[in-house]
């Protein structure tokens, strides 16, 4: 199977390139292809002739999107639609990476794939618009929503906590936002399985279980053997340009229907820490 990954130099893209074995895989970063360009996207598709396209390229700075709405929609929505249209022309299949931010966070039970998107941020709105437009262009596409992604090779929450812990005796972390951490290694493996199974429709993919950012940070510190004290605080102490959803837990039922079960987030944290030790 020939696979082309847009966004191959990002956190997830690197994990996909590392994990994908047994197929002909081409990884394209933003320096290779700017998905805002019809010509560059078309040329890449003609050159590599993929059977599957994984679209992980995105403008993911949630706060930056608030002050750069046009850029957010140009990359996350219109750029994604360009790739979808090129995929139709090449008769390829498409898996599009989306996010828990398409929801407003007002539920108190896990979000199902048929819950209506109601984004509360520019980032979420750009992704929700992309989902709707891509499904019009390519109804048989696979839209994979995920959340709280962390991994080796870039900025992520556990990495930030560990770096801060080296210089501080205590850290304040919000305990009133709940979601599902997702390790890039496990997410990459799930994406590979979904593509090989020719999955279609919306799928929610995260590690097992849910937690608050306070719980997440506490587990990172505990598992790393550090002694930094983690103190629970509230979101109003950390006002950000983009409002964070108070509850964005994604139901894993859709992933389980494909026979895929991802390990618990606690297990993922331990493996992340082990991998972190092995890499410079």
Secondary structure, DSSP 8 states (H G I E B T S, - for coil): -EEEEETTTSHHHHHHHHH--SSEEEEE-TTT--TT-HHHHHHHHHHH--SEEEE------HHHHHH-HHHHHIIIIIIHHHHHHHHHHHT-EEEEEEEGGGS-S--SS-B-TTS-----SHHHHHHHHHHHHHHHH-TT-EEEEE-SEE-SSS--HHHHHHHHHTT-SEEEEE-S-EE--EEHHHHHHHHHHHHHTT--EEEE---BS-EEHHHHHHHHHHHHT---EEEEE-GGGS--SS---SB--B--HHHHTTT----BHHHHHHHHHHHHHH--
